[in-house]
């Protein structure tokens, strides 16, 4: 079987949260960085630099370990354009982990690290009975987890470079309402029955890379560059499940995929004195890789099915977008650092293509937190994040489809959408 989903990334991970960054990106890779407007490519290095900028690791003086978790409560609200009916997603508390470790051998300019983190993810459940588009989606859980071995080299006192191999794994669990035809013994259509279809599968392992450069222009001004490559993940030969055991539809196996988009980051930090650090960061996401969402269905014997059963293709046509960040850190005394920031997250979803699995909006987010030095070797990072989504209305969907009963239904939901979330996290750091 050959997947038809060769372009685009429609998957996202988490342990149960709604996607809240642009598209379906998850920006919870470190609580020190989260507290400073979610920027980290030009900050003084730590174990978390494995993700944010491998090039910064060359300036890390000692070996370090960092382990954290960020808790998120997210919600998507929907209001119909006619009658003002409302619905909202079920929003269980989610926990997103991050783990990093760096070895800094003495008398060497090399540094070696590993990281486990979640770059993309989503879990959206329209369990509310008022949700009017169950045939588009009732629930989706898409997960990715990245493992990244990394190496860095400090070329001189001003310049360091680094790179990491990304090994990514994901899974998909999608449910939506549907109708299936009922035929008599002569093959004539005699009726249509409702049912719920569920697509559940795991991806093949995908590979990519994360490269970075840190340049210390002066003692006060540091510049950072980071590039994370696109990755193409594939789901092949996974199960199609039905609630009704009498369902006569021949589809029993499906193929799909989940490529991850490339990201470019430029950052700078400025330290006017020994206590204050201020910084800015711009991230350019190549979301135009996500052109369409497609499934290829097969019979239980592995035979490709004809239309209307297969393939199922729906345009997404994402556009490239920016995330702009500002952050600051103030060292209040020898044991306490105060942090704050903000960032503007631009949606890559064009007008008409807003979907039930990613009802995406622009967001202006506010962050705050603190670093607490408990001993010479041990410290704690605390972070808080408030996601403020801008309400978005979709009046004219980009396309319509016909049900088995001949009804014209929108391929993309109509109505008003908004996303809001609160997050808080803690990270434990140990320097050897």
Secondary structure by P-SEA (a helix, b strand, c coil): ccccccccccccccccccccccccccccccaaaaaacccccccccccccccccccccccccccccccbbbbbbbbbbbbbcccbbbbbccccbbbbbbbbbbbbbccccbbbbcccccccccccccccccccccccccbbbbbbbbbbbbcccccccccccbbbbbbbbbbbbbbbbbbbbbbcccccccbbbbbbbbbbbccccccccccbbbbcccccbbbbbbbbbbbbbbbcbbbbbbccccccccccccccbbbbbbbbbbbcccccccccccbbbbbbbccccccbbbbbbbcccccccccccccbbbbbcccccccccccccccccccbbbbbbbbbbbbcccccccccccbbbbbbbbbbccccccccccbbbbbbbbbbbcbbbbcccccccccccbbbbbcccbbbbbbbbcccbbbbbbcc
